[in-house]
Amino acid sequence: MAAALALVPAARAADEKGPWIPASLQIGFDAKLSAEVGADDGIALDYAEGRLEDRFLKPSLWSEERFWPHLAGFGYRAARSFLLDDPVAAWLTVAQHEVFGHGYRGRENGYRNIGYELPLPQPYGRGGGLTRWVNQPDTITFDRIVVMSMAGVEAQMVQSERQKLYWTQSGSLDTRGARLYLEGVTSIINYLSVTHESDLGKPNPDLSNDMLEYIWFLNEKEDNRPFADWRLHLKRIQDKAGLMAIIDPFFWYSAWGLVAKEYWQGRAFFRYPSAPLGPVRMLPSFGYGLGPWGPEYVFEGLFATEGRALSLAYRLGDDTFRRSFGWDAVSLGLLQAGECVLDGDIHFWMQPRLLEASVADLRSAGRRPGFAGGLNAMSPILPGGFPIRATAGAGWKSSGYLPGKDLGEGAYWRIGMAWTPNAGEAE
């Protein structure tokens, strides 16, 4: 993963009504506009919009020392959120889902003339989104079809993981970013709430719905049983996704931060509780995602110290069809030399082999190990503490599924610019 985060804000003022200041925010680019690039870009744009908005519509417009003025302030901030912040978060979430999710996997698979519908979100439009293409490859295997169908949810999961790293490094959670996080971790639940699996029992079912297409091709590829005898159903996915969301501390931190801190108190961020392990802050986290062979559970430990953040995650595949597991380590601020910062990540997995062959071969593919790792450097480009940095990252992975990265074997790269407010901004 290419990352561009540097130092925790030193001597941060205790006034949580001021803006949340991250170590850095990045706008990046890579060859296929991947989910990882989209995650950073969306987080940066959401933050920038919020800072601009706060210049014109302050969180508090009058003294709120008494109850009724305070209650009126709560209503004002809730209305501001409904009319501005919520639509921005919803639109960025849809863009991540469509452009950097389905669009990314489409570009990877050789689709051409990919287009998008990204209408205005509610209450200004109908919301939602759509990805379409005119030209597609002559042949595409079941594995890649399944990954295409789940790509939108995958991209939102990648963005949520990225937000947790930002928050871990700073030790605080920004209440505006909480909207994006809640959208991401509830994406499967929200999608399934408007999806009816019974439609798949009808002749010539409509597979334009991502989740219907996902479960249809997954059962067809791995089991090839009649619809009435399927072993994996959407209800099971919905129940497990809901369970993993409600035991995730960051789900509750985000909900608390949005309602109690922003709406009620007018605060932009708050210091969330974590377990002290000497000089290290530690917090467990949990997640639930989709893979080419079925859903997978994510068990994660987040650690931070002296401006560095480390995520250690274990991904365990649902073994309805196949067994799989993976280990992920992602570090922000891994090494620091002067004003240059180096970040890194490393991944290992054991999962069914991806094959570009017939359906029969795909069903019989055995498991094999895989590996990926990368580094990203962030360096000043102008003297005098100017808060803009250049970033460049590169890595290599073997063939296999890893959220946010290409399925095939090979090198990957990324370039971009990072805004580092603590290098040139004191608040």
C-alpha positions as CSV (number, residue, x, y, z in Angstrom):
1,M,0.0,0.0,0.0
2,A,1.3,3.4,-0.9
3,A,0.9,5.7,2.0
4,A,2.0,9.2,2.8
5,L,1.5,9.9,6.5
6,A,4.2,11.5,8.6
7,L,4.2,12.8,12.1
8,V,1.5,13.1,14.8
9,P,0.7,16.7,15.4
10,A,3.0,17.9,18.2
11,A,1.5,19.8,21.1
12,R,-1.9,19.8,19.6
13,A,-4.2,22.4,21.2
14,A,-6.9,20.9,23.5
15,D,-9.7,22.9,21.8
16,E,-11.6,20.1,19.9
17,K,-13.8,22.7,18.3
18,G,-10.9,23.5,16.0
19,P,-10.2,21.5,12.9
20,W,-8.9,18.0,13.1
21,I,-5.3,18.1,11.7
22,P,-4.0,14.8,10.2
23,A,-0.3,14.1,9.7
24,S,-0.9,14.4,6.0
25,L,-3.4,13.9,3.2
26,Q,-2.6,12.6,-0.2
27,I,-3.9,12.9,-3.8
28,G,-2.4,10.0,-5.7
29,F,-2.4,8.4,-9.2
30,D,-1.6,4.9,-10.5
31,A,-2.0,3.1,-13.8
32,K,-5.5,1.7,-13.2
33,L,-6.9,4.3,-10.7
34,S,-7.1,1.6,-8.0
35,A,-9.2,1.4,-4.9
36,E,-6.2,2.5,-2.8
37,V,-5.7,5.7,-4.8
38,G,-9.5,6.4,-4.6
39,A,-9.5,5.9,-0.8
40,D,-6.8,8.5,-0.2
41,D,-8.3,10.9,-2.8
42,G,-11.8,10.7,-1.3
43,I,-10.6,11.2,2.3
44,A,-8.5,14.2,1.2
45,L,-11.4,15.8,-0.7
46,D,-13.8,15.2,2.2
47,Y,-11.4,16.9,4.6
48,A,-10.8,19.8,2.3
49,E,-14.5,20.4,1.7
50,G,-15.0,20.4,5.5
51,R,-12.3,23.0,6.1
52,L,-13.7,25.2,3.4
53,E,-17.3,24.8,4.8
54,D,-16.2,25.7,8.3
55,R,-14.8,29.0,7.1
56,F,-18.3,30.1,5.9
57,L,-20.6,28.1,8.2
58,K,-19.0,27.9,11.6
59,P,-20.0,25.0,13.8
60,S,-21.4,27.4,16.4
61,L,-23.1,30.7,15.4
62,W,-24.1,31.9,18.9
63,S,-23.4,31.3,22.6
64,E,-24.7,28.0,23.7
65,E,-24.2,28.1,27.4
66,R,-27.9,27.7,28.2
67,F,-30.1,24.8,27.3
68,W,-32.4,26.3,24.6
69,P,-29.6,28.0,22.7
70,H,-27.6,24.8,22.9
71,L,-30.6,22.8,21.6
72,A,-30.9,25.3,18.7
73,G,-27.2,24.8,18.0
74,F,-27.8,21.1,17.8
75,G,-30.5,21.6,15.3
76,Y,-28.4,24.0,13.2
77,R,-25.5,21.5,13.1
78,A,-27.8,18.6,12.3
79,A,-29.4,20.6,9.4
80,R,-25.9,21.6,8.2
81,S,-25.0,18.0,8.1
82,F,-28.2,16.9,6.3
83,L,-27.8,19.6,3.6
84,L,-24.0,19.6,3.1
85,D,-21.9,17.0,4.9
86,D,-24.0,14.0,4.4
87,P,-24.5,14.5,0.7
88,V,-20.8,15.1,0.2
89,A,-19.9,11.9,2.1
90,A,-22.6,9.9,0.2
91,W,-21.4,11.2,-3.2
92,L,-17.7,10.4,-2.4
93,T,-18.8,6.9,-1.2
94,V,-20.6,6.3,-4.5
95,A,-17.6,7.5,-6.5
96,Q,-15.3,5.2,-4.5
97,H,-17.7,2.3,-5.1
98,E,-18.2,2.9,-8.9
99,V,-15.1,4.6,-10.2
100,F,-12.4,3.1,-7.9
101,G,-14.3,-0.2,-7.3
102,H,-16.1,-1.5,-10.4
103,G,-14.2,0.8,-12.7
104,Y,-10.9,-0.3,-11.3
105,R,-11.6,-4.0,-11.7
106,G,-13.0,-3.3,-15.2
107,R,-9.8,-1.5,-16.2
108,E,-7.8,-4.4,-14.8
109,N,-9.8,-7.0,-16.8
110,G,-9.4,-5.1,-20.1
111,Y,-12.9,-3.5,-20.3
112,R,-13.1,-0.5,-22.6
113,N,-15.3,2.6,-22.8
114,I,-16.2,2.4,-19.1
115,G,-18.7,5.1,-18.1
116,Y,-20.4,6.1,-14.9
117,E,-23.6,7.6,-13.7
118,L,-23.0,9.6,-10.4
119,P,-26.2,11.6,-9.9
120,L,-26.6,14.1,-7.1
121,P,-27.2,12.5,-3.7
122,Q,-30.3,13.0,-1.7
123,P,-31.9,15.4,-0.9
124,Y,-30.7,17.1,-4.2
125,G,-31.1,14.0,-6.5
126,R,-32.0,10.4,-6.6
127,G,-28.6,9.3,-5.4
128,G,-27.0,5.9,-6.2
129,G,-24.7,5.2,-9.0
130,L,-23.9,3.0,-12.0
131,T,-20.9,1.7,-13.9
132,R,-21.3,0.5,-17.5
133,W,-19.0,-0.4,-20.4
134,V,-19.5,-0.9,-24.1
135,N,-16.6,-3.2,-24.9
136,Q,-15.5,-6.2,-22.8
137,P,-13.0,-9.0,-23.3
138,D,-14.1,-12.0,-25.4
139,T,-13.5,-14.3,-22.4
140,I,-13.4,-13.7,-18.7
141,T,-13.2,-16.4,-16.0
142,F,-15.5,-16.9,-13.1
143,D,-13.0,-15.7,-10.6
144,R,-12.8,-12.3,-12.3
145,I,-16.5,-12.1,-12.7
146,V,-17.0,-12.6,-9.0
147,V,-14.3,-10.0,-8.2
148,M,-16.0,-7.5,-10.6
149,S,-19.3,-7.9,-8.8
150,M,-17.9,-7.4,-5.4
151,A,-15.5,-4.6,-6.4
152,G,-17.6,-1.7,-5.2
153,V,-18.0,-3.1,-1.6
154,E,-14.3,-4.0,-1.7
155,A,-13.3,-0.4,-2.5
156,Q,-15.4,0.9,0.3
157,M,-13.7,-1.5,2.7
158,V,-10.3,-0.3,1.5
159,Q,-11.3,3.3,2.3
160,S,-12.5,2.4,5.8
161,E,-9.2,0.6,6.6
162,R,-7.4,3.7,5.4
163,Q,-9.4,6.0,7.7
164,K,-8.6,3.8,10.7
165,L,-4.8,4.2,10.0
166,Y,-5.2,8.0,9.9
167,W,-7.1,7.9,13.2
168,T,-4.6,5.5,14.8
169,Q,-1.7,7.7,14.0
170,S,-3.2,10.8,15.4
171,G,-5.0,9.1,18.4
172,S,-8.2,11.1,17.5
173,L,-11.2,10.6,15.3
174,D,-12.5,13.4,13.1
175,T,-16.3,13.6,13.3
176,R,-16.7,14.7,9.6
177,G,-14.7,11.6,8.4
178,A,-17.0,9.5,10.6
179,R,-19.6,9.7,7.9
180,L,-17.4,8.1,5.3
181,Y,-16.5,5.4,7.8
182,L,-20.0,4.5,8.7
183,E,-20.9,4.4,5.0
184,G,-18.1,2.0,4.3
185,V,-18.5,-0.5,7.2
186,T,-22.3,-0.7,6.6
187,S,-22.1,-1.0,2.8
188,I,-22.8,-4.7,2.7
189,I,-25.7,-4.4,5.2
190,N,-27.2,-1.4,3.3
191,Y,-26.9,-3.1,0.0
192,L,-28.5,-6.3,1.2
193,S,-31.4,-4.5,2.8
194,V,-32.7,-3.6,-0.7
195,T,-31.7,-6.9,-2.3
196,H,-34.1,-9.9,-2.7
197,E,-32.4,-13.2,-3.2
198,S,-35.7,-14.8,-4.2
199,D,-35.3,-13.0,-7.6
200,L,-32.6,-15.5,-8.4
201,G,-35.1,-18.3,-8.4
202,K,-37.0,-16.8,-11.3
203,P,-36.2,-17.6,-15.0
204,N,-33.5,-15.4,-16.5
205,P,-32.8,-13.4,-13.3
206,D,-31.6,-9.9,-13.4
207,L,-28.0,-9.8,-12.3
208,S,-27.4,-6.1,-12.5
209,N,-27.6,-6.0,-8.7
210,D,-24.0,-6.4,-7.4
211,M,-24.9,-8.7,-4.5
212,L,-27.2,-10.9,-6.6
213,E,-24.5,-11.3,-9.3
214,Y,-21.9,-12.0,-6.6
215,I,-23.8,-14.8,-4.9
216,W,-25.1,-16.3,-8.1
217,F,-21.7,-16.7,-9.7
218,L,-20.1,-17.7,-6.4
219,N,-22.5,-20.6,-5.9
220,E,-22.3,-21.5,-9.6
221,K,-18.6,-21.5,-9.7
222,E,-17.9,-23.4,-6.4
223,D,-20.9,-25.7,-6.1
224,N,-23.0,-25.7,-9.3
225,R,-26.2,-26.8,-7.3
226,P,-29.8,-25.7,-8.1
227,F,-30.9,-22.5,-6.5
228,A,-33.0,-24.3,-3.9
229,D,-29.9,-26.2,-2.6
230,W,-27.4,-23.4,-2.4
231,R,-25.0,-23.5,0.6
232,L,-24.3,-19.8,0.9
233,H,-27.2,-17.3,1.0
234,L,-27.3,-13.5,1.3
235,K,-29.0,-13.7,4.7
236,R,-25.9,-15.3,6.2
237,I,-23.7,-12.6,4.7
238,Q,-26.0,-9.9,6.0
239,D,-26.0,-11.4,9.6
240,K,-22.2,-11.8,9.8
241,A,-21.5,-8.4,8.3
242,G,-23.9,-6.9,10.9
243,L,-22.2,-8.8,13.8
244,M,-18.7,-7.7,12.8
245,A,-19.8,-4.1,12.4
246,I,-21.3,-3.8,15.9
247,I,-18.3,-5.4,17.6
248,D,-15.9,-3.0,15.9
249,P,-15.0,-0.1,18.3
250,F,-14.6,2.4,15.4
251,F,-18.2,1.9,14.4
252,W,-19.4,3.1,17.8
253,Y,-16.7,5.8,18.0
254,S,-17.9,7.1,14.7
255,A,-21.5,7.1,15.7
256,W,-20.7,8.7,19.1
257,G,-18.4,11.3,17.5
258,L,-21.0,12.3,14.9
259,V,-24.0,12.6,17.2
260,A,-22.6,13.5,20.7
261,K,-19.5,15.4,19.7
262,E,-20.3,17.2,16.4
263,Y,-24.1,17.6,16.6
264,W,-24.4,18.2,20.3
265,Q,-21.1,19.8,21.2
266,G,-20.0,21.3,17.9
267,R,-16.6,19.5,18.1
268,A,-14.5,18.5,15.0
269,F,-12.8,15.6,16.6
270,F,-12.3,13.7,19.9
271,R,-9.6,11.6,21.5
272,Y,-10.9,8.1,21.5
273,P,-10.0,5.6,24.3
274,S,-7.4,2.9,23.6
275,A,-5.4,0.5,25.7
276,P,-2.0,1.7,26.9
277,L,0.9,-0.8,26.5
278,G,3.8,1.2,27.8
279,P,4.4,3.9,25.2
280,V,2.2,2.2,22.7
281,R,-1.5,2.8,22.2
282,M,-3.4,-0.3,21.1
283,L,-7.0,-0.9,19.9
284,P,-8.6,-4.0,18.4
285,S,-10.8,-3.7,15.3
286,F,-13.0,-6.0,13.3
287,G,-14.3,-6.1,9.8
288,Y,-16.1,-8.2,7.2
289,G,-15.4,-8.3,3.5
290,L,-16.1,-10.3,0.3
291,G,-13.6,-12.5,-1.5
292,P,-13.6,-14.5,-4.7
293,W,-14.3,-17.7,-2.8
294,G,-16.7,-16.3,-0.3
295,P,-16.8,-13.8,2.6
296,E,-14.0,-13.3,5.0
297,Y,-13.6,-12.0,8.5
298,V,-11.0,-9.5,9.5
299,F,-9.4,-9.4,13.0
300,E,-7.1,-6.4,13.4
301,G,-4.8,-4.9,16.0
302,L,-4.0,-1.2,15.6
303,F,-0.8,0.2,17.3
304,A,0.6,3.7,17.5
305,T,3.6,5.4,19.1
306,E,5.7,8.5,18.4
307,G,4.0,9.4,15.2
308,R,3.9,5.9,13.8
309,A,0.9,3.6,13.2
310,L,0.9,-0.1,12.6
311,S,-2.0,-2.3,11.5
312,L,-1.6,-6.1,12.0
313,A,-4.6,-7.9,10.5
314,Y,-5.6,-11.6,10.1
315,R,-8.1,-12.4,7.3
316,L,-10.0,-15.7,7.7
317,G,-12.2,-16.9,4.8
318,D,-15.6,-18.3,5.4
319,D,-15.1,-22.0,4.6
320,T,-18.5,-22.8,3.1
321,F,-16.7,-23.5,-0.1
322,R,-12.9,-23.0,0.3
323,R,-10.5,-22.4,3.2
324,S,-8.3,-19.3,3.0
325,F,-6.5,-17.0,5.3
326,G,-4.1,-14.0,5.1
327,W,-1.8,-11.8,7.2
328,D,-1.4,-8.1,6.6
329,A,1.0,-5.6,8.1
330,V,0.7,-1.9,7.2
331,S,2.8,0.8,8.7
332,L,2.7,4.6,8.5
333,G,5.8,6.5,9.4
334,L,7.9,3.3,9.4
335,L,11.2,5.1,9.0
336,Q,11.9,8.8,9.3
337,A,15.0,10.5,8.2
338,G,14.9,14.3,8.6
339,E,11.9,15.5,6.6
340,C,11.6,12.3,4.6
341,V,9.2,9.6,5.6
342,L,9.1,5.9,4.5
343,D,5.9,3.8,4.9
344,G,5.6,0.1,4.1
345,D,3.3,-2.9,4.0
346,I,3.7,-6.6,3.7
347,H,1.1,-9.3,3.1
348,F,1.0,-13.1,3.1
349,W,-1.9,-15.4,2.2
350,M,-2.9,-19.0,1.6
351,Q,-5.9,-19.2,-0.8
352,P,-7.3,-21.1,-3.8
353,R,-5.3,-20.5,-6.9
354,L,-6.6,-18.0,-9.4
355,L,-6.8,-19.7,-12.8
356,E,-7.5,-18.3,-16.3
357,A,-9.1,-21.5,-17.5
358,S,-12.3,-23.5,-17.7
359,V,-15.0,-23.6,-15.0
360,A,-14.1,-27.2,-14.1
361,D,-10.5,-26.3,-13.5
362,L,-11.5,-23.3,-11.4
363,R,-13.6,-25.6,-9.1
364,S,-10.7,-28.0,-8.6
365,A,-7.9,-25.4,-8.0
366,G,-5.9,-26.1,-4.9
367,R,-4.6,-23.6,-2.4
368,R,-1.2,-22.0,-2.7
369,P,0.7,-19.2,-0.8
370,G,1.1,-15.7,-2.0
371,F,3.0,-12.6,-1.0
372,A,3.0,-8.8,-1.6
373,G,5.0,-6.0,-0.2
374,G,5.7,-2.3,-1.0
375,L,7.3,0.9,0.2
376,N,6.3,4.5,-0.2
377,A,8.5,7.6,0.2
378,M,7.4,11.1,1.0
379,S,9.9,13.9,0.6
380,P,9.8,17.8,0.6
381,I,10.0,19.5,-2.8
382,L,10.4,23.1,-1.7
383,P,12.5,24.6,1.1
384,G,11.2,26.5,4.1
385,G,8.7,24.1,5.6
386,F,6.3,24.4,2.7
387,P,3.5,21.8,3.6
388,I,3.5,20.0,0.3
389,R,5.4,16.8,-0.3
390,A,6.0,14.6,-3.3
391,T,5.2,10.9,-2.9
392,A,6.3,7.8,-4.8
393,G,5.7,4.2,-4.0
394,A,6.3,0.8,-5.6
395,G,5.8,-2.8,-4.7
396,W,5.4,-6.4,-6.0
397,K,2.8,-9.1,-5.5
398,S,2.3,-12.7,-6.6
399,S,-0.9,-13.9,-8.2
400,G,-3.9,-13.9,-5.8
401,Y,-6.6,-11.7,-4.3
402,L,-5.6,-8.9,-2.0
403,P,-8.1,-6.1,-1.4
404,G,-7.3,-3.0,-3.4
405,K,-4.6,-4.6,-5.6
406,D,-4.5,-6.3,-9.0
407,L,-5.2,-10.0,-9.1
408,G,-2.2,-10.9,-11.3
409,E,1.5,-11.2,-10.5
410,G,3.7,-8.2,-11.0
411,A,5.0,-4.9,-9.9
412,Y,2.8,-1.9,-9.0
413,W,3.5,1.8,-8.5
414,R,2.0,5.0,-7.4
415,I,2.9,8.7,-7.5
416,G,1.2,11.7,-5.9
417,M,1.3,14.9,-3.8
418,A,0.8,15.1,0.0
419,W,-0.4,18.0,2.1
420,T,1.4,17.9,5.5
421,P,-0.2,20.6,7.6
422,N,2.2,20.1,10.5
423,A,5.2,21.0,8.3
424,G,4.0,24.5,7.7
425,E,0.9,25.1,9.9
426,A,0.7,25.7,13.6
427,E,-2.7,25.8,15.2
